[in-house]
Amino acid sequence: MKRYFVVEPEQVVADDLADAIRAVEPGAAVETFRTTGEVWSALLLARPAAVILSVDPHRFPDTPLGRELVAEGIPHGFLCACGSDWPEGAVLLASPFSEATVGTLLRALAGSGE
């Protein structure tokens, strides 16, 4: 069973994204968190297949969690509003999202961890 972590301060958005992940990957376990700080204890208990975060993708690599995910080889992507000024190589999910775009994101994240 694949496990995904979603970091999103708006619970309704986090729940919608978790439902879309489960629709694309039946049987997936999805845990939602409101802040990046809440993820640390979960990382001690389980290694997720990927982490999807609603944070600034420009600043995230320099954060403790960003460095940890890179060091552990845990794929991660970002839930972002539409726009074009995103870091090269960042895996992004534009909001609003659909099951199709979530599926594309999950495939991109799976490929980034290989």
Salt bridges, closest charged atoms under 4 A:
ASP19 OD1 - ARG22 NH1 3.14
GLU25 OE2 - LYS2 NZ 3.78
GLU31 OE2 - ARG3 NH1 2.80
ASP56 OD1 - HIS58 ND1 3.22
ASP56 OD2 - ARG59 NH1 3.49
